[in-house]
């Protein structure tokens, strides 16, 4: 084997997955079709849930140093409020995708991830023991890498998905949007956020001093998939929509997107898996795409690493599709709704007015905020404790080594059994998994924990936290602890216990 896992695609999803796999002990090679980074930055922000994910790995400060927290969110251009009690990181971080990729690549290199640039995937063959990945490197004979698994993180036009024979059903585009980073010397405002006009809508957002992310959307016209995109097209589109180009000049890059929405029918085909845009594409309303891809990677990474190490059965990988496919499906639905809600016309004007009047109610605002920031996700579980299946709150703890947050216990990407009640039964139950699960005894600094989409609940007596931060098992302080249920959860997620 040349590697345990080959990842196709060095975007945010592929890079995050590479880091997660390395933290789990897997040998990783990332292959990328491009010769170098282009500097394009389609995405421009990190949501609350993704900030929590980066914090639990101890690398969040790198991103905070290069971005700017903004208490601004929206549903189809209608503003959302935020609640600081829901997360230690409640506000989005405005940061360009190019910076995100650079920081993730630096972290991946520190962890020992290997990269091969100018190496597009040209063929995939899998068998019982592994997968052979052929690379079109331009040489007379194509290079090949042999690995135990291949993960396609190679975008909406994924070659890996096509070669694996995975269907990509969905809805066709009904509009086209142009996007680019340019100078706008004549823009009379600090920024423009989804301004609707009879011909479409436009935005102009300043990510860096002097530079604007300009986005124009025009409806009922869909260009050919491979039609070139030019600066002049973006300028003319802005004139049609806004009536002026605001002196647009000096483009760094321009690109196009639509409201096509598609999702892979399955996220796994044997030894080939998909993540990020290779698994789902959608209208980029609310900036959910990059965040969902990173969260795909964090869900898959620890599972794939455990299988590679031989500690968990291969069937654990099936839980990746079971947990993440419904998340992607819901994002496709809410972005379809946002696309419909921003179209020009009197009917949509009326709909927006009604929708906006509903958003002043706390419950509606909270529901949309949780949905867009992935704060309300609950994976399928057998138990009935309100924490099970949800992301663990980043609660304040008192440990033998001093004060700590729950997120700090997850820096090494290992499972954590957190005993908050001093139960001898907890320590006894985990002995068979002592080689792969960290037992931490602590006390909760607060009697109540705030859980998004749930509210306040009593601090638990104990909980088993997966490496991705989701709770696999929890025990209430006012009920008898069930060691058998704990052992079942340990075996389900982290493989059989040690013998002897």
PLY file of the C-alpha trace (Angstrom):
ply
format ascii 1.0
element vertex 500
property float x
property float y
property float z
element edge 499
property int vertex1
property int vertex2
end_header
0.00 0.00 0.00
1.20 3.52 -0.84
-1.14 4.93 1.82
-3.99 3.95 4.06
-6.22 6.57 2.42
-5.96 8.59 -0.78
-8.01 11.80 -0.79
-8.84 13.36 -4.16
-9.11 17.12 -3.79
-7.16 19.64 -1.70
-10.04 21.99 -0.91
-11.35 22.63 2.62
-13.13 19.26 2.85
-10.18 17.22 1.64
-7.74 19.11 3.84
-9.89 18.77 6.97
-10.37 15.07 6.30
-6.62 14.60 5.86
-5.99 16.25 9.23
-8.64 14.13 10.96
-7.21 10.94 9.49
-3.67 11.84 10.55
-4.87 12.58 14.09
-6.39 9.08 14.00
-3.09 7.51 12.95
-3.81 6.89 9.25
-1.25 7.46 6.49
-2.72 9.92 3.98
-1.92 11.15 0.48
-3.89 14.05 -1.00
-3.94 14.20 -4.81
-5.02 17.42 -6.51
-5.59 18.03 -10.23
-4.39 21.66 -10.02
-0.71 22.52 -10.20
-1.13 25.16 -7.50
-3.82 27.17 -5.75
-5.69 29.66 -7.91
-6.50 32.21 -5.21
-10.25 31.86 -5.83
-12.38 32.23 -2.73
-15.96 31.29 -3.48
-16.74 30.79 0.18
-16.20 33.60 2.63
-17.10 32.48 6.12
-17.09 29.86 8.85
-20.24 29.17 10.83
-20.63 28.61 14.55
-20.65 24.81 14.40
-17.49 24.70 12.26
-15.76 27.12 14.63
-16.58 24.66 17.43
-15.05 21.85 15.39
-11.81 23.79 14.86
-11.75 24.71 18.55
-12.05 21.08 19.62
-8.86 20.39 17.66
-6.99 23.32 19.19
-6.44 25.23 15.93
-9.21 27.83 16.02
-6.92 30.71 17.00
-5.15 30.43 13.64
-8.40 31.23 11.86
-9.58 33.90 14.28
-6.31 35.76 13.69
-7.07 36.12 9.98
-10.82 36.68 9.98
-13.38 38.96 11.56
-16.32 37.87 13.67
-19.58 39.38 12.45
-22.95 39.10 14.26
-24.68 38.96 10.88
-26.56 36.07 9.34
-29.44 35.81 6.93
-32.04 33.58 5.34
-32.34 34.63 1.70
-31.18 38.14 2.62
-33.53 38.47 5.62
-31.47 39.07 8.74
-31.17 36.61 11.62
-30.37 37.30 15.27
-27.82 35.35 17.32
-27.85 34.04 20.88
-24.55 34.00 22.75
-25.82 31.31 25.14
-26.01 28.70 22.37
-22.30 28.36 21.70
-18.93 29.55 22.87
-18.57 30.78 19.26
-22.01 32.16 18.34
-20.99 34.50 15.50
-19.82 33.69 11.96
-16.19 34.34 11.10
-15.73 36.28 7.87
-12.65 34.78 6.26
-11.81 34.06 2.63
-11.70 30.46 1.43
-8.16 31.00 0.18
-7.06 31.76 3.75
-8.99 28.76 5.09
-7.24 26.47 2.61
-3.82 27.90 3.40
-4.30 27.44 7.14
-5.66 23.91 6.77
-2.82 22.98 4.42
-0.26 24.26 6.92
-1.87 22.19 9.67
-2.03 19.12 7.42
1.67 19.45 6.60
2.51 19.69 10.29
0.62 16.44 10.83
2.53 14.65 8.07
-0.01 14.64 5.24
1.60 14.07 1.83
0.49 16.04 -1.26
0.68 15.35 -4.98
-0.22 18.31 -7.20
-0.94 18.15 -10.96
-2.38 14.70 -10.33
-5.99 14.38 -11.52
-7.68 11.04 -10.93
-8.03 9.12 -14.19
-9.13 5.68 -13.05
-10.35 3.77 -10.01
-10.25 0.02 -9.45
-11.21 -1.55 -6.17
-11.02 -5.09 -4.88
-11.31 -6.93 -1.57
-8.07 -5.56 -0.15
-7.90 -2.03 -1.46
-8.31 0.47 -4.27
-5.96 1.45 -7.09
-6.09 5.12 -8.05
-4.70 5.95 -11.49
-3.38 9.49 -11.92
-3.22 11.37 -15.22
0.08 13.09 -14.57
0.88 13.72 -18.22
3.53 11.00 -18.40
3.40 8.29 -21.05
2.32 5.75 -18.44
-0.14 6.95 -15.81
1.02 6.84 -12.22
-0.96 4.80 -9.74
-1.40 4.77 -5.99
-2.57 1.78 -4.01
-4.54 2.48 -0.82
-7.06 0.81 1.41
-9.64 3.54 0.79
-10.26 6.46 -1.57
-12.31 9.52 -0.62
-13.55 11.83 -3.34
-13.45 15.44 -2.16
-13.04 16.65 -5.72
-15.99 18.98 -6.11
-19.36 19.07 -7.80
-18.01 17.56 -11.02
-16.32 14.79 -9.06
-14.37 12.33 -11.18
-14.25 9.92 -8.25
-18.05 9.92 -7.97
-18.41 9.19 -11.68
-15.82 6.41 -11.70
-17.40 4.83 -8.64
-20.75 4.68 -10.45
-22.62 6.74 -7.86
-25.72 8.53 -9.13
-26.10 12.28 -8.55
-29.82 13.06 -8.79
-31.37 16.47 -8.14
-32.91 19.57 -9.70
-31.70 21.52 -12.73
-30.61 25.18 -12.53
-33.11 27.99 -13.09
-30.77 30.96 -12.77
-27.15 31.97 -13.06
-24.95 34.01 -10.74
-21.59 35.62 -11.42
-19.07 36.22 -8.68
-15.71 37.93 -8.50
-13.32 39.89 -6.32
-12.90 43.39 -7.74
-12.35 47.03 -6.88
-15.48 49.24 -6.75
-14.24 52.82 -6.37
-17.69 54.35 -7.00
-19.75 52.25 -4.59
-21.51 54.84 -2.39
-22.11 52.44 0.51
-19.91 50.38 2.80
-21.50 47.19 1.53
-24.62 45.91 -0.26
-26.34 42.74 0.94
-28.71 40.90 -1.45
-30.32 43.97 -3.00
-33.21 42.86 -5.17
-34.01 44.62 -8.44
-36.43 43.88 -11.32
-33.64 42.23 -13.32
-32.24 40.19 -10.44
-30.20 40.91 -7.32
-26.66 41.86 -6.37
-24.33 42.04 -3.39
-21.05 43.85 -2.79
-19.22 42.75 0.36
-15.85 44.05 1.52
-13.69 41.18 2.77
-10.44 43.15 2.51
-9.72 46.90 2.39
-10.36 48.16 -1.12
-11.66 44.84 -2.45
-15.26 43.71 -2.86
-16.87 40.35 -3.39
-19.45 41.17 -6.09
-22.25 38.70 -6.79
-24.98 39.18 -9.39
-27.94 36.86 -9.92
-30.12 36.78 -13.03
-33.05 34.44 -13.44
-34.49 32.20 -16.14
-31.24 32.20 -18.08
-28.81 29.31 -17.70
-25.57 29.37 -19.71
-23.85 26.28 -21.02
-22.00 24.32 -18.38
-18.62 24.96 -19.98
-19.26 28.50 -21.22
-16.28 30.72 -20.31
-16.65 33.32 -17.59
-15.12 36.77 -18.11
-14.74 40.00 -16.19
-16.78 41.78 -18.85
-19.69 39.40 -18.27
-19.65 40.25 -14.57
-19.48 43.99 -15.31
-22.36 43.85 -17.80
-24.45 41.74 -15.40
-23.98 44.32 -12.64
-25.04 47.08 -15.04
-28.19 45.15 -15.98
-29.12 44.46 -12.37
-27.90 47.58 -10.50
-27.92 50.10 -13.36
-24.18 50.83 -12.97
-20.89 49.01 -12.59
-19.72 51.33 -9.74
-16.43 51.80 -11.60
-15.61 48.08 -11.36
-11.97 47.31 -12.16
-8.95 45.12 -11.40
-10.57 41.67 -11.12
-8.65 39.08 -9.14
-10.86 36.29 -10.41
-14.39 35.65 -11.66
-16.57 32.56 -11.61
-20.14 31.34 -11.97
-22.64 29.27 -10.01
-26.31 28.32 -10.31
-29.10 27.01 -8.13
-28.70 23.42 -9.30
-29.18 21.09 -6.34
-27.89 17.52 -6.43
-26.93 14.89 -3.89
-25.08 11.61 -4.26
-27.46 8.67 -3.94
-24.95 7.04 -1.59
-21.88 8.40 0.14
-20.08 5.07 0.03
-19.48 2.48 -2.70
-17.26 -0.20 -1.18
-13.85 1.32 -0.55
-14.74 4.63 -2.21
-16.45 7.41 -0.23
-17.56 10.95 -1.02
-17.52 14.16 1.01
-18.15 17.86 0.47
-19.27 19.10 -2.94
-18.57 15.67 -4.44
-21.48 14.46 -2.32
-23.79 17.48 -2.60
-24.12 20.75 -4.50
-26.65 23.53 -3.94
-27.32 27.25 -4.22
-24.76 28.84 -1.84
-27.36 30.71 0.22
-26.22 31.27 3.78
-22.71 30.01 3.09
-23.50 26.45 4.13
-21.46 24.50 1.55
-17.92 24.79 2.92
-19.16 24.32 6.46
-21.11 21.19 5.60
-18.09 19.76 3.80
-15.80 20.33 6.78
-18.38 18.71 9.04
-18.64 15.74 6.63
-14.89 15.33 7.03
-15.02 15.42 10.81
-17.78 12.81 10.86
-15.95 10.49 8.48
-12.35 10.99 9.58
-12.34 9.26 12.97
-14.46 6.39 11.67
-12.23 5.70 8.70
-9.11 5.96 10.87
-10.56 3.45 13.37
-11.31 1.00 10.56
-7.81 1.45 9.11
-6.29 0.78 12.55
-8.31 -2.42 12.79
-10.11 -1.30 15.95
-13.57 -0.99 14.40
-15.44 -3.09 11.84
-15.84 -1.82 8.30
-19.59 -1.58 8.91
-18.88 1.54 11.00
-18.41 3.38 7.69
-22.08 2.84 6.87
-22.97 5.22 9.69
-21.31 8.02 7.72
-24.02 7.92 5.04
-26.76 7.32 7.62
-25.75 10.43 9.57
-24.61 12.87 6.91
-26.92 12.16 3.97
-30.00 13.54 5.81
-28.00 16.65 6.75
-27.12 17.27 3.11
-30.71 16.62 2.04
-31.99 19.26 4.44
-29.45 21.83 3.22
-30.54 21.23 -0.37
-34.11 21.88 0.68
-33.45 25.09 2.60
-31.26 26.49 -0.21
-33.99 25.71 -2.76
-36.35 27.69 -0.55
-33.91 30.58 -0.29
-33.41 30.61 -4.05
-37.17 30.84 -4.58
-37.51 33.55 -1.94
-35.05 35.91 -3.62
-36.43 35.80 -7.18
-37.72 39.12 -8.59
-41.43 39.78 -8.94
-44.48 40.99 -7.07
-45.41 37.51 -5.83
-42.02 37.04 -4.27
-42.19 40.56 -2.81
-45.36 39.57 -1.00
-43.91 36.27 0.13
-40.81 37.97 1.54
-42.96 40.44 3.42
-44.94 37.64 5.04
-41.83 35.57 5.72
-40.04 38.57 7.21
-42.98 39.26 9.53
-42.68 35.69 10.85
-38.95 36.01 11.48
-39.50 38.57 14.23
-40.81 35.73 16.41
-38.05 34.18 18.52
-39.03 30.60 17.74
-38.91 31.18 13.98
-35.64 33.07 14.14
-34.12 30.40 16.36
-35.27 27.58 14.09
-33.72 29.18 10.99
-30.54 30.15 12.84
-30.04 26.60 14.12
-30.73 25.13 10.68
-28.27 27.37 8.81
-25.54 26.95 11.43
-26.11 23.19 11.88
-26.64 23.71 15.60
-29.72 21.50 15.78
-28.28 18.35 14.18
-29.07 15.14 16.03
-27.80 11.90 14.57
-29.97 8.77 14.87
-29.64 7.17 18.33
-31.19 4.36 20.34
-31.16 6.17 23.68
-33.54 8.85 24.90
-31.22 11.19 26.81
-31.50 14.67 25.19
-27.73 14.82 24.65
-27.43 11.53 22.77
-26.82 12.09 19.07
-26.21 15.81 19.58
-22.98 17.71 19.78
-21.73 17.94 23.36
-22.02 21.45 24.85
-18.65 23.06 25.52
-19.31 23.13 29.25
-16.98 24.43 31.95
-15.37 21.63 33.96
-13.36 21.31 37.15
-10.74 18.59 36.71
-7.86 17.35 38.82
-5.59 19.50 36.65
-7.74 22.63 36.99
-10.49 24.33 35.01
-11.12 23.10 31.47
-13.67 23.17 28.67
-15.11 19.99 27.20
-13.66 20.98 23.80
-10.13 20.84 25.22
-10.58 17.14 25.95
-11.01 16.48 22.22
-7.80 18.00 20.89
-6.28 14.57 20.23
-9.38 13.36 18.34
-9.87 10.42 20.69
-13.15 9.30 22.28
-13.73 10.61 25.79
-15.76 9.02 28.57
-16.50 11.93 30.85
-17.41 10.88 34.40
-19.04 13.80 36.20
-20.49 11.79 39.08
-17.51 9.84 40.37
-19.09 6.47 39.57
-17.02 3.34 40.01
-19.30 1.66 37.47
-18.17 4.01 34.74
-14.49 3.24 35.30
-15.20 -0.49 35.43
-17.26 -0.46 32.21
-14.59 1.25 30.12
-11.66 -1.01 31.09
-11.99 -3.11 27.96
-11.56 0.02 25.82
-8.81 1.71 27.85
-6.48 1.56 24.82
-8.74 3.74 22.68
-11.07 5.71 24.99
-9.88 8.39 27.42
-11.56 8.30 30.83
-11.76 11.79 32.34
-13.11 12.39 35.84
-14.37 15.91 36.46
-17.17 17.98 37.90
-19.46 20.29 35.99
-19.03 23.94 36.98
-22.74 24.53 36.22
-25.85 22.66 37.27
-27.54 23.34 33.93
-26.20 22.94 30.40
-27.61 24.86 27.41
-28.26 22.66 24.38
-29.30 24.31 21.07
-32.80 23.25 19.94
-33.40 21.73 23.38
-32.83 24.44 25.99
-31.42 24.01 29.46
-30.99 20.50 30.87
-29.43 19.22 34.11
-25.73 18.45 33.80
-25.34 14.71 33.11
-23.71 12.22 35.45
-21.58 10.77 32.64
-21.34 10.86 28.87
-19.43 9.14 26.09
-18.22 11.63 23.49
-17.14 10.53 20.03
-14.03 12.13 18.48
-16.27 14.34 16.33
-17.86 15.83 19.46
-21.21 14.03 19.25
-22.53 12.17 22.27
-22.82 8.39 21.88
-24.24 7.72 25.35
-25.26 9.79 28.36
-26.53 9.14 31.88
-28.75 11.45 33.90
-27.72 12.45 37.40
-31.14 11.53 38.80
-31.33 8.01 37.34
-29.45 4.79 37.97
-26.50 4.38 35.63
-26.79 1.43 33.19
-23.30 -0.07 32.64
-24.64 -2.49 30.03
-25.92 0.39 27.87
-22.53 2.08 28.18
-20.70 -1.07 27.09
-23.06 -1.43 24.14
-22.30 2.12 23.03
-18.56 1.54 23.43
-18.70 -1.61 21.29
-20.97 -0.01 18.68
-18.73 2.96 18.03
-15.25 1.86 19.04
-15.12 -1.83 18.31
-14.98 -4.91 20.56
-13.22 -4.71 23.94
-9.74 -6.01 24.59
-9.63 -9.62 25.69
-8.25 -10.63 29.05
0 1
1 2
2 3
3 4
4 5
5 6
6 7
7 8
8 9
9 10
10 11
11 12
12 13
13 14
14 15
15 16
16 17
17 18
18 19
19 20
20 21
21 22
22 23
23 24
24 25
25 26
26 27
27 28
28 29
29 30
30 31
31 32
32 33
33 34
34 35
35 36
36 37
37 38
38 39
39 40
40 41
41 42
42 43
43 44
44 45
45 46
46 47
47 48
48 49
49 50
50 51
51 52
52 53
53 54
54 55
55 56
56 57
57 58
58 59
59 60
60 61
61 62
62 63
63 64
64 65
65 66
66 67
67 68
68 69
69 70
70 71
71 72
72 73
73 74
74 75
75 76
76 77
77 78
78 79
79 80
80 81
81 82
82 83
83 84
84 85
85 86
86 87
87 88
88 89
89 90
90 91
91 92
92 93
93 94
94 95
95 96
96 97
97 98
98 99
99 100
100 101
101 102
102 103
103 104
104 105
105 106
106 107
107 108
108 109
109 110
110 111
111 112
112 113
113 114
114 115
115 116
116 117
117 118
118 119
119 120
120 121
121 122
122 123
123 124
124 125
125 126
126 127
127 128
128 129
129 130
130 131
131 132
132 133
133 134
134 135
135 136
136 137
137 138
138 139
139 140
140 141
141 142
142 143
143 144
144 145
145 146
146 147
147 148
148 149
149 150
150 151
151 152
152 153
153 154
154 155
155 156
156 157
157 158
158 159
159 160
160 161
161 162
162 163
163 164
164 165
165 166
166 167
167 168
168 169
169 170
170 171
171 172
172 173
173 174
174 175
175 176
176 177
177 178
178 179
179 180
180 181
181 182
182 183
183 184
184 185
185 186
186 187
187 188
188 189
189 190
190 191
191 192
192 193
193 194
194 195
195 196
196 197
197 198
198 199
199 200
200 201
201 202
202 203
203 204
204 205
205 206
206 207
207 208
208 209
209 210
210 211
211 212
212 213
213 214
214 215
215 216
216 217
217 218
218 219
219 220
220 221
221 222
222 223
223 224
224 225
225 226
226 227
227 228
228 229
229 230
230 231
231 232
232 233
233 234
234 235
235 236
236 237
237 238
238 239
239 240
240 241
241 242
242 243
243 244
244 245
245 246
246 247
247 248
248 249
249 250
250 251
251 252
252 253
253 254
254 255
255 256
256 257
257 258
258 259
259 260
260 261
261 262
262 263
263 264
264 265
265 266
266 267
267 268
268 269
269 270
270 271
271 272
272 273
273 274
274 275
275 276
276 277
277 278
278 279
279 280
280 281
281 282
282 283
283 284
284 285
285 286
286 287
287 288
288 289
289 290
290 291
291 292
292 293
293 294
294 295
295 296
296 297
297 298
298 299
299 300
300 301
301 302
302 303
303 304
304 305
305 306
306 307
307 308
308 309
309 310
310 311
311 312
312 313
313 314
314 315
315 316
316 317
317 318
318 319
319 320
320 321
321 322
322 323
323 324
324 325
325 326
326 327
327 328
328 329
329 330
330 331
331 332
332 333
333 334
334 335
335 336
336 337
337 338
338 339
339 340
340 341
341 342
342 343
343 344
344 345
345 346
346 347
347 348
348 349
349 350
350 351
351 352
352 353
353 354
354 355
355 356
356 357
357 358
358 359
359 360
360 361
361 362
362 363
363 364
364 365
365 366
366 367
367 368
368 369
369 370
370 371
371 372
372 373
373 374
374 375
375 376
376 377
377 378
378 379
379 380
380 381
381 382
382 383
383 384
384 385
385 386
386 387
387 388
388 389
389 390
390 391
391 392
392 393
393 394
394 395
395 396
396 397
397 398
398 399
399 400
400 401
401 402
402 403
403 404
404 405
405 406
406 407
407 408
408 409
409 410
410 411
411 412
412 413
413 414
414 415
415 416
416 417
417 418
418 419
419 420
420 421
421 422
422 423
423 424
424 425
425 426
426 427
427 428
428 429
429 430
430 431
431 432
432 433
433 434
434 435
435 436
436 437
437 438
438 439
439 440
440 441
441 442
442 443
443 444
444 445
445 446
446 447
447 448
448 449
449 450
450 451
451 452
452 453
453 454
454 455
455 456
456 457
457 458
458 459
459 460
460 461
461 462
462 463
463 464
464 465
465 466
466 467
467 468
468 469
469 470
470 471
471 472
472 473
473 474
474 475
475 476
476 477
477 478
478 479
479 480
480 481
481 482
482 483
483 484
484 485
485 486
486 487
487 488
488 489
489 490
490 491
491 492
492 493
493 494
494 495
495 496
496 497
497 498
498 499
